């Protein structure tokens, strides 16, 4: 059993108080202790903690203060509601609650289904929608114990100067393992980001960055507080496919989200395919318009799209699964996702 390091803990009841604590820590200023003392150190938020706590036990983060968000009662942080035709999902909504929500299952059943595939029942009851979107990037050479990393030599993401996946690389290629990120990107969803200075909406595709050490486009002290998923137009079909070593608990070693908009006659108006678990952000497959728009998504079209994804997606040795096998599975999962999408009603 790996113990947690000594960490201070505060549980504010107002979002503003939490944001102030995070902003102070994010800018390197002293954050107040529970007894009024002032101590300097990194400050991080915690909600479900299903990923953060194991990372702390593995000494992957230097944290002095955890700010618990679960006692904050602002209504927009939890639940699913409809606003001007769009669905808003609070970032503190548990994955289990999102997967079971009647409104989300009716309007975006694929997203509810993706949340239902995450982890195990216990993890879904604890983990949150916002936490899953902001999930730290993962790598075979990073997500190990401190003893393991010291024996091999630390990597770019933690105290080292070498990337063990791509020797000589200047950037970190740890992979995005968020199920929600791939599908939210394909759906054109946005995230509400709040900080002491105010709030803003940012596309999920822009929130996620390609550098594994700084994979979120957040300013110091900012939090993702809710998601906004656009209303699905008539004729929309969507699907999500996930490849993992076991059918439960494991993070994906490859995932594919597909969203197709069809005309009344069945011709494809637009198609968006997103492949994730390759690097720090999901990859949007480009050049699909010329392949499918104005045509039915038949078997021939599916083969063209699968081949395009195969050309553009190159898994690395940042997962325990063999990268050649993962690449071979890219067109397989793309075809599966598109067939599932076409069967959806």
PyMOL commands that set and color helices and strands:
alter all, ss='L'
color gray80, all
select helices_A, chain A and resi 15-26+52-57+75-77+95-100+102-107+109-116+121-126+129-133+146-152+179-187+204-207+289-292+299-312+323-343
alter helices_A, ss='H'
color red, helices_A
select strands_A, chain A and resi 8-10+31-32+38-39+43-46+65-68+80-83+86-90+190-195+198-203+223-229+236-243+254-262+268-276+283-284
alter strands_A, ss='S'
color yellow, strands_A
deselect
rebuild
show_as cartoon
